[in-house]
Amino acid sequence: MFDAVTWDLAVFGAIARPLSLTWDDFQALPQTEMDGDLHCVTRWSKLDNTWRGVELRLVLDQVEPTPAAQHMVFHCEGGYTSNLALDALTEPILLATHHDDEPLTPDHGYPLRVVAPARYAWKSAKWLRGIEILAEDEPGFWERYGYHNRANAWREERFAPDGEPAEG
């Protein structure tokens, strides 16, 4: 259960300045709205969502990833993880608190979730608690079970190629 007094978001790993944001700290960051779709690997999409939160790039600019940093892992409540390459930041990625002008519900990641509209929804990790920056890729939960590492919805990258390990 979410408690605004004890909740924090940790950013750590291959960075110059580790960061821990309280809920109040996070809420004080510049907020933005972003329109973006949500695509499920089971072949449905919810188009034209409006999300509100903090741009991931803004948080990462505060911690200064090292020159070796190439990947990130999102750590969530319950031990769930999802990974993305840092070069995914060429796309808009949001740390969202709201969906269509309403706070996220617990089922949809309250209080904080990643929103990566160009990727399948398993990359838009719910109940976010930490962002780890890494030099080497570390597959997330679904990638360890054969899901595609990049998960680009527009390229239909659902599963890792047959006979190949999840790619980096």
C-alpha positions in Angstrom: 0.0 0.0 0.0 1.3 3.5 -0.9 2.4 5.8 1.9 3.4 9.2 0.8 5.5 9.7 3.9 7.7 6.6 3.4 7.6 6.2 -0.5 10.7 7.1 -2.4 12.1 6.6 -5.9 15.8 5.7 -6.0 18.0 6.3 -9.0 21.3 4.4 -8.8 24.0 2.5 -10.7 26.4 3.9 -13.3 25.7 7.6 -12.5 27.7 10.5 -11.0 25.1 11.3 -8.3 22.7 8.8 -6.8 19.3 10.2 -6.2 16.5 9.4 -3.8 13.2 11.4 -4.3 10.5 11.4 -1.7 6.9 11.7 -3.0 7.0 15.5 -2.2 10.3 15.8 -4.1 8.9 14.0 -7.1 5.7 16.1 -7.1 7.8 19.3 -7.0 9.6 18.4 -10.3 8.3 20.0 -13.5 5.2 18.2 -14.7 4.3 17.7 -18.3 1.5 16.1 -20.3 2.1 13.7 -23.1 -0.3 12.0 -25.5 0.6 8.4 -26.2 -0.8 5.0 -27.0 -0.6 1.8 -24.9 0.0 -1.4 -26.8 -0.4 -4.9 -25.3 1.5 -7.9 -26.6 -1.8 -9.7 -26.9 -2.6 -7.4 -29.9 -4.8 -4.7 -28.5 -4.1 -1.0 -28.2 -5.6 1.9 -26.4 -5.0 4.9 -28.5 -4.8 8.6 -27.7 -4.2 8.5 -23.9 -3.2 11.6 -22.1 -0.5 11.0 -19.4 0.8 13.5 -16.9 4.0 13.2 -14.9 7.7 13.9 -15.1 9.9 13.3 -18.2 12.3 10.5 -17.5 15.1 12.5 -19.2 14.7 15.2 -16.6 15.3 12.8 -13.7 18.3 11.2 -15.5 19.8 14.6 -16.2 20.0 15.2 -12.4 22.1 12.0 -11.9 24.4 12.3 -14.9 24.8 8.7 -16.3 28.5 7.9 -16.7 30.0 7.5 -20.2 29.8 3.7 -19.9 26.0 3.8 -19.1 24.0 2.2 -21.9 21.0 0.6 -20.2 18.4 1.0 -17.5 16.3 -1.3 -15.4 13.1 -0.2 -13.8 12.6 -1.8 -10.4 9.0 -2.0 -9.2 7.0 -3.2 -6.1 6.9 -6.9 -5.8 10.3 -7.4 -7.5 9.1 -6.8 -11.1 11.7 -5.4 -13.5 11.6 -4.0 -17.0 14.6 -2.9 -19.0 15.3 -0.4 -21.8 18.4 0.8 -23.5 19.3 4.4 -22.8 19.0 5.2 -26.5 15.2 4.7 -26.0 15.3 8.2 -24.6 15.2 9.5 -28.2 11.5 8.7 -27.7 9.3 10.4 -25.2 9.2 8.4 -21.9 7.2 9.7 -18.9 7.2 8.8 -15.2 3.4 9.1 -15.0 1.1 9.9 -12.1 -2.0 10.6 -14.1 -3.9 9.1 -17.0 -6.6 11.1 -18.8 -6.7 13.8 -16.1 -7.2 11.3 -13.2 -4.6 9.9 -10.8 -3.5 6.4 -11.7 -5.5 3.7 -10.0 -3.7 1.0 -8.1 -4.4 -1.5 -10.9 -2.7 0.8 -13.4 0.4 1.5 -11.4 -0.5 4.1 -8.7 1.3 6.1 -7.6 4.0 6.0 -10.4 4.5 4.1 -13.6 6.8 4.3 -16.7 5.0 5.2 -19.9 7.0 4.3 -23.1 4.3 4.7 -25.8 6.4 3.3 -28.7 7.0 0.1 -26.7 4.7 -2.8 -25.6 3.1 -2.2 -22.3 5.3 -4.5 -20.3 8.0 -1.9 -20.7 5.7 0.7 -19.1 6.4 -0.7 -15.7 3.8 -0.1 -12.9 4.5 0.7 -9.3 7.9 2.1 -10.0 10.4 2.4 -7.1 13.8 2.5 -8.6 15.8 3.2 -11.8 19.1 1.4 -12.1 21.6 2.6 -14.8 23.9 0.0 -16.1 26.8 -0.4 -18.5 25.6 -3.9 -19.6 22.0 -4.9 -20.4 20.1 -6.9 -17.8 16.9 -8.5 -19.1 13.7 -7.6 -17.2 11.1 -10.0 -16.0 9.4 -10.8 -19.4 12.6 -10.7 -21.4 13.9 -13.6 -19.3 10.9 -15.6 -20.6 11.5 -14.9 -24.3 9.9 -11.6 -24.9 11.7 -9.2 -27.2 14.2 -6.9 -25.6 13.3 -3.8 -27.5 9.6 -4.4 -27.6 9.0 -1.8 -30.4 5.2 -2.0 -30.9 5.4 -0.4 -34.4 7.9 -3.1 -35.5 5.7 -5.8 -33.7 8.7 -6.9 -31.6 6.8 -9.2 -29.3 9.1 -12.2 -28.9 12.8 -12.8 -29.2 13.6 -14.5 -32.5 13.2 -18.3 -32.4 16.3 -20.1 -31.1 17.9 -16.9 -29.9 18.3 -15.7 -26.4 16.6 -12.4 -25.5 18.7 -9.8 -27.3 20.5 -6.8 -25.8 
